[in-house]
Amino acid sequence: MKTIAAIEVDFERGPLGTRSRLRDDLLGETVLRRTLQRVLESRRLAGVHLIVDVSQEHIAREAIAGLAVRLETHSAGQPPWQAYVASARKWALDAWRGGIGGVTVFDEAFNPWVLEFLARREGADALASIPAGAALIDPKLLDDMIAHFEKVREEVRMVFTQSPPGLSGVIYSSALLANMAKAVQPPGRVMAYKPSEPHRDMVMQPCYYSVEAPVAHATGRLIVDTAEAFRRAESILQKGVGGNGQPTAGEIAEFLRQEKHSVSSLPGEVEIELTTEDSLPHTTLRPRGEAVGRRGPIDEGLFGRLVDELATRDDVRVVLGGFGDPLLHPNWPALVRRCRTAGVFGLAVRTPAVHLDEAAIEVLIENHVDILNVLLDATTAETYAKVHGADHFDRVLANLERLQAAYQRTKQPLPLLVCEMAKTHETMDEMEAFYDHWISKTGAAVITGPSAHAGRWPDRAVMRMAPPARFVCGRVFGRAMVLADGRVTACDQDFRGEHAIGSLANSSLSQLWTSDAMRAVREAELTGAHNGTPLCPDCEEWHRP
C-alpha cells in the first residue's frame, strides 16, 4: 500500500487566524523544519509533500532546502468553510475535538480538492494529513496508524487517534478524499453526530487507532501557531523530555500531565459581565435580577484597558455574558467593536436573544463575533414561560430566524449560533427534541446541568453530575470572571461577587490573576483542601472543563 504525507502551509497566517510561526526559530531549527524532520523519520511513508500557495513558492523552497520533501504549489485559495472552522475551534484549542458543530483539529488545515488531486496524481492509496506546526509529531505513532489503516482499509476509509493536537495526523483513503471534495465538507462533519444518521462514536469504530490512555487523555496544543503552544513546545525540548531530543507521544503526554495546572500571566478565557440588566430577570434557571443585584454598566474606559491587556495573549477567548444580558448595555456595540480593534482572538456573546433585532445582528456580523450563545432552554412557549417567567419564546425564535436569513444575505456563517438548555425537571421532557432540532438546524446545541452555585441558588438539577471522587478544579487555572463593576472573582460561581479577589479599577487583570489571593485558591485545589474561597467546599461544578 502506498501512503504519502501532505503538509498544507501558509507562511503568513495560521489556519485559525494567528500569525504564522512556521519560520520562527525553535531552539536552533524553524518550526516547519522540525515538523518535516520528524515526519521524514517515518518508515511507512512513500513521500512527503509540502503544499503551498503559488505566491509563497520562493519562501517554501528556502524553508525546505536540503530536505527530501517535494514542493507542491496551487492557486486554489482557502476552503469555503475556513472561517467557520476557525471560529468553531477557538474554544477547543487544547483537544483534538470538542469544537462547535463537531469540528476537530483535522478540519483546521484541510483542502480536499488539493489533497485529492495530489493523492490521485501520485497513485497513492492513502494520504496522511499533518499540521504544518506539528513540530513534536511522533513518527512512530504515525507509522503505527498507517499500519492500522493497512489492516482495516477494507472496512474504513480513514484512521485517526486521540492525542493532543499536533502529536499525530490523520490518514485518509484516496476514495474518501474524492468523496469529501464532491460533498464540499470538512472531515469533522463526517464524524459529527447527526440525528438523521445516528452512528456509534468514531472512537468505537475500526477507524480509530487505540493509543495508551495517558496519550488519549492528554490535553495541550502542540501545533505551534500560538505563543502558548510555542512556549509549551520549547519547554518540552529544553527540558529534554525523552532524554534524546526525540520525545515519544507517551513521554510528551506525561509532560502535559505534570504541567496541566501551570498558570500563564493571563487566563486563556475571560467572561466579562457588561451589565446586570436582564431580559429574563425572573428566570428560575440562573441567578438574575434581584438575586444578583445591580452592577454596572461596565465602565467603557476600564473595558478598553482590559481588552487591550487581553489582546497581548494571542489565543485569548472573551465571552460577553455574566449575570445579565450584554445586549442591554447602553453601548454594547462599541464594546464589541473595541474587542475586535484590540485584536481579541476569540469573541462570544451569551444572551437570551430577546433583543436580537436587525441592528444587533448587523453588529455581530460586521464585527465577526465567533459565537452567539443563546439561553433558550425550551422547545415550546409554555415551557419557556414556566422556567423564565416571561413570554418571549416566539420573539426569540423570530430573532434567530432573522439571524439565519442574514447568513444567506451576507454569505457569512458567523456568528455560530449555539442554543443552550439547562436540564431540569421542567425542561427534561423537551431535552431530546431541543438537542436534535438545533443540531439539525445549526450543527450545534448545548445541554447543561444547572448550577446551585455552592448552595447560594436553588438546586434544580435532575441528578448530581459531579464524579464520585473530587479532583482539581481546572477553571481557576485558566478562566477568569469580570463583573460589571470591575471586580474580578475567583470563578463564575460567585454571582454576587462576595469573594472577589480585587478590582480592575486599581489593578491589571494580570496582577489579580497572579496575585497571592489566586495562588491561595489554586494551592487549595492542588493540595486537596478545596477551600480556597468560602464557596469551594460546597461547590458541585469543580469537574467542568
C-alpha angles and dihedrals in degrees: 000000000000117000124176131188123234124195116188112209138193115176093195108045134016119232091262095050101262119128113275114259095184093113095042116116112252105189097316101329132069117253091247095050090050089053093048094046091053092048092048088060089069113112097200101054119101092202146344119233127192112206119203139160111266091243090066098045095112092052091048094051091054092045095055099037111147095012125114092242127128116224118222123188130196141169098210096117123211123325113262092247097055096107090047092050093046093053093042093053099048095088093047103047096134098050133062092234138010097099121141112278094016093294114162138190087265089068096056096085109016127132106172095190094056093041094047092050091049094049092047094047092049093046089236122167091205141010128213110214111207130184112247091227095051093117092160100043111148110237092197091054088050091052091048090053091050090050090050091051090053089057098047102030092113090058104037141027101215141030128208138157138209111258139126112288109277098023094094141010133222128252122219129187114234089242092057092050089053091050094048091049089055093043092050095220137116122246094257089071089055091054099039125102114261120186091214092051108034116187140159117279109276091240087065094055133081091258088073116089106209117228130185114287097250090059094043092050098041119110132194130104113259096174099105100225101110133053090246093052090047091051090049094050092045091051092051091052096042093051091051095236105196092018098250105064090256104089118190125229090258093051092048091048090055090051090051091050092053093045096042094109100041113130128224123210089259130030119253092230131032128184113205122197110212096185142343091228105116141192090216104039093158099047115138094209103068138016106274140144117005092003089065101034128217120308131160146311085228115253109255094217091053090047091052093051090048097052091044088056093045093050090064085076106070096208100044119137120208124199117194101208131085121148098328141046110279090204088068094062103110093233104025095136090062090051092052090050089048090058091052097045089050090055101245108180101217126021129186133173119209113199145139085241093224089131097040095127129158093276092051091049091052090053092051093048097042091051095046095237105191102213136019107198108196120198097215104143098179147061095207135050090234095058092041091055091045097054099032103035090227138092102229101116099107091042092053093048090051089051091052091049088052090053092051091049087054089057089060093045096049097034087228123123095205139144095038107227115229116178117199135205128191109219109232135144088267096052106031095090087062097040099097093045091047093051097045093045096053095039088055094043103041106006092244140076135155130211112192134185110238116245125232088203094232092310095310093107131043112276107239098164118132090216140352110275100184116106117254094250119052119233136177116307105237097196096074087060098051114014134064133191122213118193124214092255091057098258119134120217129204089242143347094265090079095080094165094048091234093145102038116161094216145307134275087221089082106013139046119245090246090057092051094042092055096035127126089254093059092041088056091051091051093045089054089055095046093049093047095245092116092193102110090129130016087255097056101077092056097038119120096183100073092108096063117114 
